[in-house]
Amino acid sequence: MKILKKLNSQWLVAGGVITVLTLLVVLTVMALSRLDIIHNQMRNVVTKTYVKSELLNALHRISMQRLFNLQGMLIVDDPFNREKLYQDFIFLASEFLTVRQDLFKLNLSEREREYLDQTREASQESSKIRQEIAQLIVAEQLEDARSLIHDKIMPYYMKSFGGLQELLLFQKESKRISEGQANDAYLDTQLLLASSGGIALFIGIIVSIVVLRENRRTYTAKNQAEALAEYREEVLDAMNEELAARNEELSILNKNLKTTIRDLKSAKYNAEIATRTKGEFLANMSHEIRTPLNGIIGITSLLEETSLSSVQKDYVQTIKGSGDILLSLINDILDFSKMEAGKLQLENNPFSIYECVESGLDLIAARAASKNLELLTSFSPDLPEKVSGDVTRIRQILVNLLSNAVKFTETGEIHVKVSAEIISDEKIAITISVKDTGMGIPKSRIQMLFEAFNQLDSSTTRKFGGTGLGLSISKELSQLMGGALWVESEEGKGSTFSYKIVVGKILSETSIYLQSNLFNQKRVLIADDNSNTCDILHQYFNLWGMETCISHSANNVRIMLEKNNYQFDLIVIDMEMGGMNGILLCQQLHSLPETQHIPILLMVSFGSIAWQDEENRVLFKTYIHKPIKIKNLYECICECFDHSIEKVKNIHPQSIESIQTTGATPTKEQKPLRILLAEDNLVNQKVALLLLQKIGYRADIANNGAEAVNIFVNQQYDVILMDMQMPKMDGIEATQKIRQEYQNLPRPYIIAMTAHAMAGYRETCIEAGMDDYVTKPVNRDALAEALQRAATAIEERNAKS
């Protein structure tokens, strides 16, 4: 092996030397070839220069000889010799032309060619003079000939000789330069040859060094490769042993993994069962709790409308309030369960954002009044009236925030602000803020507010109750509606909870009470110690084109009246003001002749009764409950100004909605319906019958689903109020049997009445063939609306048939 390596090194060195020698030979041949080319070029240049010099010398000699012949013809007396000189003169002229033609054939410079052209032209011009001189000499008129030679010929030849002399000197110089260039080229060629040899020698040395280094590197690389191969063999053996150990471990892990997968499948199956069980448990618990709640809330609502003493009424309201709180807790837990399961679905229906917010305030007004808290609401001018979204969930968030505000605020006010922001041609972002003057929230606990089952005060001695789900649910709902919920608070200075939701735009006519300039040139005086209430009223009055003056105290009202010469069309007075209440101020104004004719609008709080006395009732034109609603305020002002709806329509004939009495429900005389109530619970039967009686209807009773089917077959009904959970046959089965087996009978309008409130249950009822859905505890207004929808559907069906 070593001998082969040595032979390879020698062959590499020999190859390098042969390459260098070959390069030297090639460079030498190229230099010699170049030298031969330069030599031939210089020889041609010298030869041509020598020929031109000889021809120019010949021209010079011929010209001199001709001049001598002319002069000899003047000197010689013998005619024969004179004739001979003349013949020589003529012969030299021919020879001159021949030499000149030979010169023209050569490679002449521009200067040489210019000179020959001049001599040719001068020769042509002087040829006549020479002939004339020759004739004069032949005629022996020698003096005239001498004169012509001296004047005409001699200057020409002198000029010609001078030019020839310059050309000869030029040719000598060119010859000398050509010889110098030839010598320089020869020396350059020798230098090139020497440089080529040096370069070739240098390249040879470099090649030798590279070859030797490459040989050494190759030898080292081979040694390293052999060592690496031996090392790899050792590593490969170790890896094979490690791989065998890992294979054994993987086999064990694979067995364990299969066991784990089997356990996970079992755990998943158990979790699914537990989830279903949890859902069924919540559904059953909802039904079982809502069923007695339906009786409690329904009976107390009916009892509250009867003649009761103040103590009895307080007891009834306490029972009803406790039932409402329990129902709210159940609803929170069900909503949280729906969100956890991802089954909470939002509705998308048109609604009025004004009515949504104001109805939310109504739900909390009694609790706020019990703590003497002022409830305020203001809407931005650019807020649209009609939008599209889930009005129930939007109001649910608002009521939750209002409930917390009332709970944590002891004195002061709660202000609800509503604003809008245009997102696109089809979407609007609405922001609703609830600002209170309560205890505030420490910064360290703000982030914990929105966690489920977390409360601001979690101690065992906590003052405020609740499940801790309200804010968590509200935040989740706002996010589901494309927005967010956040809070700004400072401990001891109150809090502001805000939520943003995205709703759809609806193009609709503006309600009459939201139109501008309804009461132009009317002047109104506002008397209220709450500046925010005054600002809200000023905003509404300004929209309607009314001029507003504000007094923040009752004592200052007379001063402002006198200052304005009693020129007011309306006076708005708050019932509760410091120093002097609204009734006393009304009495003063009623006693003044200047103000007796001015109508007074009294703002009263929820639960206030002093203004209801008959003797006080004559002091003001009409009253309005707080929190003030813009629609109610519009109606009260129309009443104060004795404006009828028709008169207002004349002002804005393009879009006016008639003012309808709220809470109107259909009666038996208006929409007669034959109703069957399928309910197994006696208390719920009683509650439902009493609610129907309040609305103006009566119903027959079926104690279970099977009985309901039999009664319907024997005596057809327009509407069936169907409970879901009943013995013998539940509501779903009874509905399906009526729809499938008795299609020949008139189709009844079936309304589900159920305590179930889990996600998807409404859809289950509709798929079973029911037409509507009412949850327990049954609300009288909700039941009345469902019956009204039933009556409308029946009328439409009868009209088609």
C-alpha atoms as one frame of an Amber mdcrd trajectory, in Angstrom:
protein
   0.000   0.000   0.000   2.806   2.475   0.886   4.623   1.632  -2.396   1.457
   2.445  -4.355   1.092   5.750  -2.485   4.731   6.595  -3.303   4.265   5.706
  -6.979   1.189   7.901  -7.100   3.179  10.838  -5.636   5.967  10.376  -8.231
   3.463  10.234 -11.062   1.902  13.462  -9.805   5.312  15.228  -9.643   6.257
  13.910 -13.132   2.934  15.116 -14.479   3.557  18.554 -13.025   7.094  18.778
 -14.543   5.844  17.634 -17.979   3.119  20.249 -17.798   5.678  22.997 -17.007
   8.009  21.882 -19.879   5.114  21.749 -22.287   4.103  25.230 -21.228   7.724
  26.486 -21.768   7.870  24.979 -25.283   4.488  26.473 -26.213   5.480  29.926
 -24.947   8.877  29.765 -26.771   7.258  28.760 -30.057   4.729  31.563 -29.664
   7.556  34.099 -28.974   9.645  32.916 -32.005   6.594  33.030 -34.235   5.888
  36.532 -33.048   9.554  37.536 -33.658   9.452  36.182 -37.228   6.255  38.092
 -37.943   7.756  41.334 -36.593  10.941  40.748 -38.640   8.986  40.268 -41.864
   6.892  43.332 -41.157   9.994  45.472 -40.507  11.738  44.085 -43.593   8.763
  45.036 -45.742   8.690  48.490 -44.215  12.466  49.040 -44.810  12.272  47.661
 -48.343   9.373  49.919 -49.271  11.125  52.888 -47.714  14.328  52.092 -49.688
  12.429  51.821 -53.005  10.678  55.129 -52.445  14.010  56.754 -51.604  15.578
  55.400 -54.819  12.654  56.567 -56.939  12.713  60.002 -55.326  16.495  60.209
 -55.981  15.799  59.238 -59.594  13.236  62.020 -59.916  15.749  64.447 -58.428
  18.491  63.260 -60.775  16.224  63.414 -63.879  15.019  66.905 -63.022  18.626
  68.107 -62.557  19.665  66.491 -65.842  16.849  68.148 -67.766  17.753  71.505
 -66.276  21.364  70.956 -67.317  20.191  69.991 -70.843  18.218  73.239 -71.150
  21.206  75.265 -70.011  23.525  73.298 -72.334  21.253  74.072 -75.292  21.775
  77.788 -74.547  25.564  77.398 -74.332  26.322  75.012 -77.226  26.700  76.699
 -80.589  26.792  73.587 -82.658  23.276  72.828 -83.883  23.969  69.112 -83.929
  24.897  69.038 -80.217  22.014  71.354 -79.419  19.645  68.904 -81.149  21.201
  66.030 -79.227  20.653  67.861 -75.884  17.049  68.577 -76.892  16.479  64.879
 -77.655  17.950  63.952 -74.258  15.657  66.534 -72.669  12.645  64.855 -74.310
  13.845  61.335 -73.292  14.352  62.426 -69.651  10.788  63.764 -69.572   9.540
  60.298 -70.539  11.763  58.682 -67.923  10.504  61.222 -65.312   6.901  60.200
 -66.008   7.772  56.502 -65.686   9.479  56.982 -62.286   6.616  59.094 -61.045
   4.095  56.404 -62.060   6.166  53.798 -60.185   6.006  56.017 -57.092   2.217
  56.268 -57.347   2.006  52.468 -57.260   3.694  52.328 -53.854   2.021  52.773
 -50.396   2.560  56.529 -50.133   1.959  58.785 -47.208  -0.414  61.694 -47.495
   2.499  64.149 -47.756   4.232  62.188 -50.485   1.081  61.816 -52.529   0.365
  65.553 -52.150   3.841  66.420 -53.473   3.561  64.114 -56.503   0.141  65.585
 -57.332   1.656  69.063 -57.238   4.591  68.075 -59.501   2.179  66.493 -61.962
   0.059  69.656 -62.093   3.168  71.911 -62.349   4.654  69.715 -65.070   1.456
  69.972 -67.088   1.455  73.762 -66.706   5.170  74.127 -67.726   5.097  71.690
 -70.666   4.017  74.453 -73.138   6.730  76.790 -71.840   9.358  74.069 -72.297
   8.225  73.447 -75.871   8.300  77.203 -76.560  11.851  77.417 -75.115  12.973
  74.479 -77.243  11.554  76.127 -80.408  13.272  79.439 -79.526  16.592  77.609
 -79.093  16.132  75.791 -82.390  15.326  79.145 -84.000  18.461  80.496 -82.303
  16.511  83.086 -80.449  18.665  82.423 -77.428  18.004  85.579 -75.474  14.258
  84.978 -75.462  14.882  81.359 -74.466  17.173  82.394 -71.623  14.562  84.889
 -70.416  11.824  82.190 -70.333  14.150  79.701 -68.614  15.145  82.244 -66.032
  11.597  83.511 -65.382   9.482  80.417 -65.843  11.469  77.209 -65.711  14.046
  77.951 -63.023  11.444  78.765 -60.272   9.571  75.541 -61.072  12.688  73.389
 -60.828  13.889  75.139 -57.717  10.540  74.490 -56.093  10.546  70.909 -57.329
  14.092  70.342 -56.086  13.169  71.802 -52.668  10.164  69.487 -52.345  12.226
  66.495 -53.468  14.867  67.377 -50.928  12.275  67.492 -48.147  10.832  64.148
 -49.253  14.282  62.604 -49.270  14.897  63.879 -45.743  11.443  62.560 -44.713
  12.273  59.174 -46.230  15.595  59.053 -44.397  13.839  59.853 -41.125  11.134
  57.229 -41.802  13.837  54.691 -42.576  15.630  55.511 -39.367  12.352  55.238
 -37.327  11.448  51.929 -38.989  14.863  50.509 -38.213  14.494  51.689 -34.548
  11.017  50.118 -34.295  12.380  46.875 -35.690  15.154  46.857 -33.093  12.687
  47.698 -30.313  10.329  44.943 -31.446  13.212  42.500 -31.514  14.222  43.483
 -27.992  10.550  43.274 -26.828  10.292  39.818 -28.308  13.423  38.742 -26.479
  12.012  40.214 -23.248   8.699  38.391 -23.892  10.555  35.163 -24.370  12.484
  35.639 -21.139   9.288  36.642 -19.233   7.438  33.625 -20.626  10.185  31.386
 -19.407  10.115  33.002 -15.956   6.350  32.738 -15.743   6.429  29.141 -16.866
   9.077  28.379 -14.252   6.983  30.101 -11.551   3.873  28.182 -12.608   5.868
  24.985 -12.553   7.023  25.662  -9.000   3.428  26.475  -7.907   2.138  23.307
  -9.610   4.786  21.248  -7.870   3.912  22.745  -4.481   0.190  22.206  -5.054
   0.758  18.644  -6.212   2.886  17.864  -3.175   0.386  19.468  -0.787  -2.526
  17.678  -2.439  -0.606  14.429  -2.218  -0.005  15.051   1.464  -3.644  16.018
   2.040  -4.839  12.952   0.173  -2.576  10.763   2.242  -3.842  12.406   5.477
  -7.520  12.142   4.355  -7.092   8.474   3.588  -5.613   7.855   7.010  -8.482
   9.784   8.619 -11.051   7.868   6.534  -9.588   4.574   7.648  -9.677   5.688
  11.289 -13.231   7.031  10.882 -14.380   3.779   9.288 -13.000   1.813  12.227
 -14.698   4.232  14.641 -18.006   3.962  12.763 -17.914   0.218  12.980 -17.480
   0.449  16.735 -20.277   3.064  17.034 -22.576   1.005  14.791 -22.116  -2.012
  17.002 -22.933   0.088  20.071 -26.004   1.557  18.309 -27.251  -1.868  17.344
 -27.056  -2.930  20.951 -28.835   0.311  22.031 -31.491  -0.181  19.347 -32.243
  -3.648  20.536 -32.698  -2.294  24.070 -34.957   0.515  22.773 -37.040  -1.959
  20.764 -37.670  -3.907  23.897 -38.636  -0.689  25.749 -40.932   0.369  22.864
 -42.626  -2.964  22.979 -43.352  -2.422  26.654 -44.494   1.178  25.973 -46.744
  -0.009  23.154 -48.467  -2.391  25.503 -48.831   0.392  28.086 -50.142   2.767
  25.374 -52.815   0.309  24.322 -53.838   0.007  27.935 -53.901   3.821  28.277
 -55.990   4.195  25.093 -58.431   1.628  26.374 -58.614   3.497  29.683 -59.085
   6.855  27.875 -61.898   5.437  25.763 -63.531   4.183  28.900 -63.016   7.568
  30.580 -64.432   9.362  27.517 -67.466   7.083  27.541 -67.938   7.722  31.252
 -67.504  11.492  30.700 -70.129  11.463  27.956 -72.461   9.573  30.237 -71.688
  12.043  33.026 -72.354  14.973  30.656 -75.658  13.500  29.564 -76.491  12.774
  33.170 -75.567  16.331  34.111 -77.764  17.699  31.333 -80.645  15.462  32.284
 -80.133  16.369  35.943 -80.181  20.095  35.165 -83.249  19.656  32.964 -85.048
  17.673  35.643 -83.971  20.076  38.384 -85.102  23.006  36.245 -88.457  21.354
  35.759 -88.843  20.317  39.393 -87.859  23.734  40.765 -89.750  25.770  38.188
 -92.933  23.783  38.765 -93.428  24.949  42.404 -91.990  28.367  41.452 -94.717
  28.652  38.863 -97.249  28.237  41.640 -95.471  30.585  44.056 -94.882  33.425
  41.585 -98.197  32.962  39.791-100.305  32.913  42.948 -98.444  35.839  44.539
 -98.837  37.869  41.329-102.547  37.226  41.370-102.746  37.829  45.118-100.949
  41.149  44.736-103.764  42.418  42.526-106.406  41.740  45.206-107.435  44.030
  48.048-104.754  43.648  50.726-103.698  45.558  53.784-100.305  47.222  53.729
 -98.851  44.446  55.889-100.327  41.727  53.691 -99.138  43.475  50.563 -95.633
  43.701  52.030 -95.702  39.966  52.764 -96.859  39.164  49.227 -94.194  41.375
  47.673 -91.577  39.697  49.857 -92.686  36.256  48.681 -92.752  37.388  45.060
 -89.329  39.035  45.347 -87.841  35.890  46.850 -89.385  33.819  44.071 -87.968
  36.175  41.419 -84.505  35.936  42.999 -84.680  32.143  43.029 -85.820  32.126
  39.400 -82.952  34.452  38.477 -80.459  32.092  40.150 -81.874  29.121  38.248
 -81.687  31.031  34.969 -78.039  31.975  35.633 -77.089  28.369  36.311 -78.889
  27.169  33.165 -77.251  29.868  31.040 -73.839  28.956  32.419 -74.483  25.284
  31.645 -75.509  26.157  28.079 -72.352  28.205  27.577 -70.164  25.429  28.903
 -71.764  23.020  26.443 -71.532  25.544  23.576 -75.283  25.260  22.970 -76.347
  28.808  23.748 -78.000  30.173  20.604 -78.755  33.816  19.885 -81.857  35.111
  18.162 -81.899  37.836  15.523 -85.130  39.834  15.466 -85.960  43.532  14.956
 -86.433  45.569  18.145 -86.263  49.114  19.486 -83.081  49.830  21.416 -84.931
  52.568  23.317 -87.631  50.180  24.507 -85.041  47.497  25.300 -83.062  49.787
  27.628 -86.127  51.403  29.196 -87.783  48.028  29.881 -84.573  46.926  31.608
 -84.803  49.994  33.850 -88.415  49.102  34.687 -87.311  45.728  36.039 -84.940
  47.355  38.512 -86.871  50.560  39.281 -88.582  49.206  42.427 -85.307  48.067
  44.009 -83.652  51.398  43.160 -86.559  53.356  44.626 -86.383  51.353  47.862
 -82.832  52.743  48.326 -83.765  56.253  47.106 -81.431  55.912  44.130 -81.967
  58.068  41.053 -82.221  56.087  37.779 -81.209  58.013  34.660 -80.927  57.088
  31.028 -79.595  59.068  28.064 -79.276  58.210  24.393 -76.830  59.697  21.883
 -78.495  61.731  19.101 -77.100  59.473  16.340 -78.552  56.302  17.889 -80.925
  54.488  15.500 -84.277  53.428  16.874 -84.689  50.042  15.225 -81.934  47.406
  15.079 -81.761  43.655  14.706 -80.389  41.272  17.348 -81.204  39.226  20.444
 -83.151  41.732  22.523 -83.618  39.262  25.403 -79.886  38.707  25.873 -79.066
  42.408  25.467 -81.595  43.261  28.158 -80.309  40.393  30.322 -76.813  41.919
  30.385 -78.235  45.372  31.178 -80.429  44.077  34.002 -77.469  42.170  35.461
 -75.309  45.310  35.465 -78.159  47.408  36.873 -78.793  44.847  39.616 -75.136
  44.949  40.649 -75.161  48.752  40.543 -78.207  48.910  42.839 -76.754  46.224
  45.098 -73.425  48.036  45.638 -74.727  51.648  45.678 -76.163  53.088  48.878
 -76.696  56.731  47.860 -76.592  58.761  44.697 -77.629  57.718  41.222 -77.246
  55.141  38.466 -76.831  56.553  34.980 -77.287  54.436  31.824 -75.744  55.875
  28.639 -76.333  54.434  25.174 -74.252  55.350  22.105 -73.777  53.956  18.604
 -70.907  53.535  16.176 -71.312  52.658  12.503 -69.236  49.636  11.480 -70.499
  49.045   7.932 -73.565  49.520   5.778 -75.210  46.593   7.550 -73.728  46.594
  11.080 -73.794  48.980  14.043 -71.876  48.725  17.317 -73.950  49.821  20.314
 -72.248  50.612  23.620 -74.300  50.626  26.836 -72.653  51.970  30.002 -73.970
  51.711  33.577 -72.343  54.258  35.878 -73.020  54.212  39.629 -71.892  56.197
  42.666 -71.296  53.134  44.790 -68.411  51.683  46.753 -66.104  51.069  43.782
 -63.837  48.099  43.159 -60.198  47.657  44.237 -57.842  47.390  41.243 -56.462
  44.108  42.571 -59.863  42.439  42.243 -61.110  43.846  38.935 -59.771  40.916
  36.877 -61.462  38.421  39.206 -64.911  39.913  38.667 -65.542  38.096  35.392
 -64.526  34.640  36.612 -67.329  32.159  37.185 -68.469  31.661  40.813 -66.179
  34.501  41.915 -67.423  37.406  44.013 -65.997  40.674  45.227 -66.515  39.597
  48.841 -66.106  35.825  49.290 -65.896  35.795  53.095 -68.429  33.999  55.295
 -69.581  37.381  56.632 -70.180  38.864  53.222 -72.889  41.478  52.966 -74.030
  40.841  49.398 -75.309  37.536  48.046 -75.400  35.994  44.603 -73.935  33.076
  42.681 -71.055  34.978  41.100 -72.215  33.962  37.613 -73.862  37.188  36.456
 -70.782  39.051  35.176 -69.244  35.883  33.742 -72.430  35.185  31.757 -72.739
  38.831  30.699 -69.179  38.899  29.406 -69.700  35.676  27.472 -72.956  36.977
  25.974 -71.380  40.251  24.879 -68.559  38.340  23.180 -71.062  36.050  21.445
 -72.722  39.208  20.080 -69.435  40.439  18.607 -68.446  42.817  21.409 -66.913
  42.915  24.864 -67.592  43.863  28.477 -65.241  45.936  30.618 -65.204  47.989
  33.806 -63.659  51.276  34.948 -63.681  51.812  38.694 -62.059  53.741  41.493
 -62.480  52.548  45.035 -64.828  54.815  46.963 -65.946  56.762  43.850 -68.145
  54.325  41.977 -67.842  52.104  38.913 -68.768  52.166  35.237 -69.568  48.852
  33.581 -69.792  49.027  29.775 -70.571  46.469  27.138 -70.524  46.672  23.367
 -72.615  44.524  21.060 -72.875  44.398  17.269 -76.398  44.548  15.819 -77.860
  44.796  12.345 -79.177  47.924  10.683 -82.882  48.197   9.922 -84.312  50.807
   7.596 -87.572  51.955   9.160 -89.611  55.072   9.670 -88.676  57.090  12.729
 -91.207  57.021  15.542 -93.067  60.253  16.174 -91.442  60.865  19.553 -87.941
  60.754  18.030 -88.656  63.332  15.339 -87.356  66.865  15.614 -89.209  70.203
  15.953 -92.460  68.682  17.263 -93.118  71.583  19.636 -91.461  74.595  18.024
 -91.398  77.950  19.881 -92.505  76.349  23.138 -90.732  77.474  26.313 -90.311
  75.110  29.281 -88.962  75.619  32.810 -87.328  72.595  34.511 -87.088  72.457
  38.306 -84.878  69.588  39.539 -81.894  69.474  41.881 -80.264  66.656  39.864
 -78.146  68.194  37.103 -77.990  64.958  35.076 -81.786  64.748  34.944 -81.892
  68.360  33.776 -79.352  67.627  31.042 -81.367  64.631  29.794 -84.597  66.667
  29.719 -82.803  69.508  27.951 -81.598  67.047  25.292 -85.129  65.776  24.641
 -86.709  69.238  24.629 -84.005  70.594  22.363 -84.719  67.752  19.910 -88.377
  68.811  19.813 -87.502  72.467  19.206 -88.331  73.766  22.680 -86.489  76.532
  24.530 -85.361  75.371  27.982 -84.610  77.128  31.278 -83.302  75.167  34.279
 -83.609  75.790  38.012 -81.739  73.490  40.396 -83.760  74.515  43.461 -87.443
  75.098  44.191 -86.751  78.486  45.788 -85.228  79.783  42.575 -88.259  78.919
  40.406 -90.229  82.095  41.204 -87.154  84.214  40.535 -86.741  82.687  37.073
 -90.445  83.068  36.352 -90.353  86.759  37.226 -87.125  87.232  35.267 -88.810
  85.806  32.153 -92.156  87.625  32.729 -93.874  84.275  33.305 -93.537  83.548
  29.571 -93.461  79.744  29.789 -95.656  77.163  28.114 -94.772  74.309  30.489
 -93.196  73.778  33.908 -91.571  70.418  34.745 -91.092  69.819  38.491 -89.402
  66.960  40.352 -91.355  65.551  43.249 -88.295  64.936  45.430 -86.162  68.090
  45.886 -84.178  69.271  48.858 -85.716  72.083  50.886 -89.113  72.035  49.195
 -90.757  69.057  47.531 -92.647  69.222  44.285 -96.132  69.331  45.847 -95.332
  72.449  47.902 -93.885  74.147  44.817 -96.989  73.226  42.804 -99.165  74.746
  45.558 -97.230  78.013  45.392 -97.425  78.205  41.607-101.107  77.252  41.637
-101.841  80.186  43.957-100.189  82.762  41.670-102.424  84.326  39.008 -99.481
  84.543  36.559 -98.841  80.798  36.668-102.292  79.290  37.121-102.696  78.839
  33.375 -99.248  77.223  32.864 -99.507  73.378  32.794 -97.253  71.535  35.249
 -95.685  68.142  34.593 -94.732  66.394  37.858 -91.885  63.826  37.865 -92.535
  61.170  40.525 -90.387  58.291  41.768 -91.465  54.667  42.019 -93.367  54.016
  45.269 -94.139  57.686  45.962 -97.784  58.182  47.025 -98.036  61.769  48.302
 -98.919  63.121  44.874-101.814  60.632  44.556-104.093  62.454  47.012-107.113
  63.975  45.316-106.447  67.453  46.693-102.875  67.351  45.373-103.922  65.869
  42.053-105.483  69.161  40.933-102.185  71.036  41.326-100.565  69.664  38.165
-101.704  68.779  34.677-100.200  65.279  34.550 -97.330  63.220  35.954 -94.540
  60.986  34.685 -92.707  58.170  36.486 -88.961  58.044  36.830 -86.826  56.867
  35.169 -88.119  59.059  32.370 -88.849  57.389  29.054 -88.798  59.535  25.945
 -92.026  58.086  24.582 -93.873  58.651  27.884 -92.432  62.155  28.085 -93.732
  62.899  24.594 -97.204  61.645  25.526 -97.234  63.724  28.724 -96.270  66.897
  26.847 -99.000  66.236  24.270-101.428  65.977  27.187-100.119  69.189  28.769
-100.516  71.089  25.491-103.882  69.393  24.768-102.456  68.028  21.527-104.304
  65.139  19.987-102.643  62.509  17.852-104.301  63.927  14.755-102.811  67.366
  15.371 -99.368  65.884  15.703 -99.890  63.949  12.480-100.543  67.234  10.682
 -97.097  68.358  11.756 -95.371  65.188  10.479 -97.679  63.360   8.108 -94.884
  61.260   6.606 -94.423  58.802   9.499 -96.483  58.774  12.669 -97.240  55.807
  14.860-100.346  55.935  16.949 -99.854  55.842  20.687-101.269  52.602  21.967
-102.002  51.634  25.522 -99.372  49.239  26.816-100.373  45.970  28.394-103.480
  45.508  26.230-104.328  41.828  25.881-106.910  39.995  23.822-110.134  39.067
  25.536-112.642  36.356  24.960-114.990  38.795  23.276-112.219  40.135  20.991
-110.778  36.766  19.991-112.917  33.809  21.225-110.859  30.653  21.667-111.686
  27.158  22.909-108.765  26.189  25.172-107.711  22.830  26.653-105.131  22.862
  29.485-103.063  19.643  29.752-101.363  19.825  33.196-100.900  17.197  35.909
 -99.884  19.536  38.763-102.875  20.881  40.676-101.142  24.116  41.715-100.093
  24.808  38.149-103.632  24.053  36.978-104.944  26.623  39.401-102.364  29.232
  38.401-102.980  28.719  34.681-106.770  28.928  35.064-106.487  32.121  37.120
-104.093  33.684  34.542-106.488  32.784  31.749-109.331  34.246  33.757-107.394
  37.501  34.191-106.887  37.635  30.436-110.543  36.873  29.791-110.523  33.176
  28.881-111.559  29.905  30.442-110.189  26.408  29.790-110.974  22.734  30.264
-108.577  20.503  32.216-106.722  17.306  31.135-104.667  15.677  33.903-102.188
  13.917  31.569-101.263  13.521  27.909-103.464  10.484  27.231-106.472  12.253
  28.717-105.704  15.325  26.620-105.763  13.226  23.415-109.071  11.576  24.315
-110.739  14.888  25.247-109.530  16.498  22.019-110.930  13.632  19.920-114.351
  13.926  21.529-114.469  17.722  21.582-112.146  19.705  19.290-110.288  22.746
  20.684-108.687  25.760  19.038-105.713  25.875  21.459-104.066  23.234  23.647
-101.759  24.412  26.450 -99.531  21.321  26.695 -97.279  20.545  29.669 -94.201
  18.480  28.827 -93.791  16.109  31.782 -97.026  14.267  32.571 -97.841  10.686
  33.683 -99.055   8.015  31.232 -98.196  10.155  28.200 -95.935  13.223  28.104
 -96.546  16.347  26.036 -94.232  15.365  23.152 -95.942  11.985  22.652 -99.417
  13.475  22.963 -98.626  16.162  20.370 -97.174  13.641  17.914-100.243  11.399
  18.278-102.628  14.303  17.636-100.643  15.398  14.578-100.226  11.918  13.072
-103.420   9.996  13.940-106.042  12.741  13.837-105.134  14.699  10.730-108.787
  14.603   9.617-109.800  16.748  12.607-109.305  20.554  12.681-105.664  21.237
  13.485-105.291  22.685  17.025-102.722  25.383  17.876-100.523  23.655  20.500
 -98.525  25.815  22.936 -95.848  24.105  25.023 -95.922  25.086  28.722 -92.800
  23.644  30.278 -90.413  24.163  33.133 -87.581  22.868  30.940 -85.241  25.664
  29.824 -82.222  23.752  28.510 -80.706  24.506  25.093 -82.493  22.831  22.207
 -85.678  22.025  24.101 -87.681  24.661  22.252 -86.548  23.129  18.938 -87.548
  19.688  20.220 -91.060  20.971  20.913 -91.379  22.599  17.484 -90.092  19.455
  15.724 -92.703  17.381  17.588 -95.445  19.470  15.980 -96.049  22.224  18.542
 -96.677  25.767  17.354 -95.385  27.897  20.240 -93.409  27.713  23.482 -93.954
  29.336  26.922 -91.636  28.688  29.875 -92.651  28.333  33.499 -93.193  30.276
  35.665 -95.751  31.495  33.177 -95.946  35.245  32.801 -99.387  36.657  32.124
 -98.182  38.961  29.347 -96.221  36.132  27.706 -99.280  33.871  27.850-101.485
  36.634  26.436 -99.066  37.224  23.557 -98.974  33.494  22.787-102.789  33.343
  22.707-102.898  36.393  20.479-100.468  34.695  18.041-102.685  31.607  18.168
-105.811  33.631  17.364-104.056  35.346  14.454-102.806  32.021  13.039-106.290
  30.484  13.326-107.875  33.469  11.554-105.336  33.242   8.705-105.919  29.488
   8.381-109.699  29.925   8.296-109.382  32.685   5.713-107.387  30.389   3.389
-109.816  27.444   3.781
